[in-house]
Amino acid sequence: MSKKKDQPSPEARRKQVFIGLAVGAVVGIGLSLLTEFWLWLPAGLAVGLASGTILKPPAE
């Protein structure tokens, strides 16, 4: 098998990053509202972006 086949397409990678950002935004907003500490929002976005880039992209 070639490495090219094992790599996800750019569209799948982009979709995974956006999903990670959306989940991070929801978690960040939820924590911000629960704790009344607004810095949870950027922290949630950072975690969502990081997890979106390291997780396996969804199947096409």
C-alpha positions in Angstrom: 0.0 0.0 0.0 1.2 3.4 -0.8 1.2 6.2 1.8 -0.9 8.4 -0.5 -3.9 6.0 -0.1 -3.5 6.1 3.7 -3.6 9.9 3.9 -7.1 11.6 4.2 -8.2 14.0 1.5 -7.8 17.7 2.1 -11.6 18.0 2.2 -11.9 15.4 4.9 -9.1 17.0 6.9 -10.8 20.4 6.6 -14.2 19.0 7.7 -12.6 17.4 10.8 -11.0 20.7 11.8 -14.3 22.5 11.5 -16.1 19.8 13.5 -13.4 20.1 16.2 -13.9 23.9 16.3 -17.6 23.6 16.5 -17.4 21.1 19.4 -14.8 23.2 21.1 -17.0 26.3 20.8 -20.0 24.5 22.3 -17.9 23.2 25.2 -16.3 26.6 25.7 -19.6 28.4 25.7 -21.1 25.9 28.0 -18.3 26.1 30.5 -18.3 29.9 30.2 -22.0 30.1 31.1 -21.7 27.6 33.9 -18.6 29.1 35.6 -19.2 32.8 34.5 -15.5 32.8 33.5 -15.2 34.0 29.8 -11.7 32.6 29.2 -13.2 29.1 28.9 -14.3 30.0 25.4 -10.9 30.4 23.9 -9.7 27.4 25.9 -12.5 25.4 24.4 -11.7 26.5 20.9 -8.1 25.6 21.4 -8.9 22.1 22.6 -11.4 21.7 19.8 -8.9 22.8 17.2 -6.2 20.5 18.7 -8.4 17.5 18.8 -9.8 18.2 15.4 -6.3 18.2 13.9 -5.1 15.0 15.6 -8.2 12.8 15.3 -8.8 10.6 12.3 -10.9 12.4 9.7 -14.4 11.0 9.0 -14.9 8.5 6.3 -15.8 10.0 2.9 
